Amino acid sequence: MSTSAFYRKIKKLTGKTPGEFIKSIRLNRAAQLLRETNLTVSEIIESVGYQDIKNFHYNF
C-alpha cells in the first residue's frame, strides 16, 4: 500500500490524519493509566511512547 493510499484510508475511516489518530490513541491510553494506576505523569508519558513532556498535549 502506498503512503498516500494509507493516508486516505486512515482519514476516511477515522476522520483524522494518521498522526492525529496515533496521538489520540496515545492520549486515551495515558488518560486510562492516570485513572487506573498510581504511576507518575513522567512514567505514563514514557509508557505511551513520548520522549518529551513538551509533546504530551492535545489541542482541542
BATORKE-161873 format. One line per field, with one value per atom (N, C-alpha, C): atom name; x, y, z. Coordinates in steps of 0.2 Angstrom, whole numbers, padded with zeros to 4 digits. Atoms other than C-alpha are relative to their C-alpha. Layout:
BEGIN
site (CA ...)
xx (X ...)
yy (Y ...)
zz (Z ...)
//
This chain:
BEGIN
site (N CA C N CA C N CA C N CA C N CA C N CA C N CA C N CA C N CA C N CA C N CA C N CA C N CA C N CA C N CA C N CA C N CA C N CA C N CA C N CA C N CA C N CA C N CA C N CA C N CA C N CA C N CA C N CA C N CA C N CA C N CA C N CA C N CA C N CA C N CA C N CA C N CA C N CA C N CA C N CA C N CA C N CA C N CA C N CA C N CA C N CA C N CA C N CA C N CA C N CA C N CA C N CA C N CA C N CA C N CA C N CA C N CA C N CA C N CA C N CA C)
xx (0004 0000 0004 -0004 0007 -0002 0001 0009 -0006 0006 -0005 -0006 0006 -0017 -0001 0000 -0013 -0003 0002 -0016 -0008 0007 -0033 -0004 0004 -0039 -0001 0001 -0035 -0004 0004 -0043 -0007 0006 -0058 -0004 0002 -0060 -0001 0000 -0056 -0002 0001 -0059 0006 -0006 -0041 0006 -0006 -0024 0003 -0003 -0013 0004 -0003 -0003 -0005 0006 -0019 -0002 0003 -0025 0004 -0005 -0009 0000 0000 -0009 -0006 0006 -0027 0000 -0001 -0023 0004 -0005 -0008 -0003 0003 -0018 -0005 0006 -0033 0003 -0003 -0021 0003 -0003 -0012 -0006 0006 -0029 -0002 0002 -0033 0005 -0005 -0017 0000 0001 -0019 -0006 0006 -0036 0001 0000 -0032 0007 -0006 -0014 0003 -0003 -0003 0007 -0006 0011 0000 -0001 0018 -0001 0001 0015 0006 -0006 0033 0000 0000 0031 -0005 0005 0015 0002 -0002 0022 0005 -0005 0036 -0003 0003 0025 -0005 0004 0014 0004 -0004 0028 0003 -0003 0033 0006 -0006 0050 0001 0000 0047 -0006 0006 0034 -0003 0002 0033 -0005 0004 0025 -0007 0005 0012 -0006 0006 -0003 -0004 0005 -0018 -0004 0003 -0025 -0007 0007 -0044 -0003)
yy (-0006 0000 0006 -0006 0017 0004 -0005 0031 0004 -0004 0041 -0004 0004 0027 -0002 0001 0023 0006 -0006 0041 0001 -0001 0042 -0005 0005 0026 0001 -0002 0031 0006 -0006 0048 -0001 0002 0040 -0004 0004 0028 0003 -0003 0039 0008 -0007 0057 0004 -0004 0061 -0002 0002 0061 -0006 0006 0046 0003 -0002 0057 0002 -0002 0064 -0006 0006 0046 -0003 0003 0039 0004 -0004 0054 -0001 0001 0052 -0007 0007 0033 0001 -0001 0038 0004 -0004 0051 -0003 0004 0040 -0005 0005 0026 0004 -0003 0039 0002 -0001 0045 -0006 0006 0027 -0001 0001 0025 0005 -0005 0041 -0002 0002 0035 -0007 0006 0017 -0002 0002 0017 0005 -0005 0026 0002 -0002 0029 0008 -0008 0047 0002 -0003 0058 -0002 0002 0055 -0007 0008 0036 -0001 0001 0037 0003 -0003 0049 -0005 0005 0036 -0006 0007 0021 0001 0000 0028 0003 -0001 0032 0007 -0007 0051 0000 0000 0055 0007 -0006 0073 0003 -0003 0081 0005 -0006 0096 -0003 0003 0084 -0003 0004 0077 0005 -0004 0088 -0001 0001 0089 0007 -0006 0105 -0002 0002 0103 0006)
zz (0000 0000 0000 0001 -0005 0006 -0005 0008 -0001 0001 0000 0001 -0001 0000 0007 -0007 0018 0003 -0003 0022 -0001 0002 0013 0004 -0004 0021 0007 -0007 0038 0001 0000 0035 -0001 0002 0028 0006 -0005 0042 0007 -0007 0057 0000 0000 0051 0002 -0003 0057 -0005 0003 0049 0004 -0003 0053 0007 -0006 0065 0006 -0005 0074 0003 -0002 0075 0005 -0005 0084 0006 -0006 0095 0005 -0004 0101 0003 -0003 0104 0006 -0006 0115 0006 -0005 0124 0004 -0004 0128 0004 -0004 0134 0006 -0005 0145 0005 -0004 0152 0004 -0003 0156 0006 -0005 0165 0006 -0005 0175 0005 -0004 0181 0004 -0003 0185 0003 -0003 0191 0004 -0004 0203 -0003 0003 0190 0000 0001 0189 -0007 0007 0174 -0004 0003 0169 -0003 0002 0169 -0005 0005 0159 -0006 0007 0146 -0003 0002 0144 -0003 0002 0143 -0006 0006 0130 -0007 0006 0118 -0001 0001 0121 0004 -0003 0125 0003 -0003 0130 0002 -0003 0141 -0004 0004 0129 -0006 0005 0116 0003 -0004 0129 0001 -0001 0125 -0006 0006 0113 -0001 0001 0106 -0003 0001 0106 -0004)
//
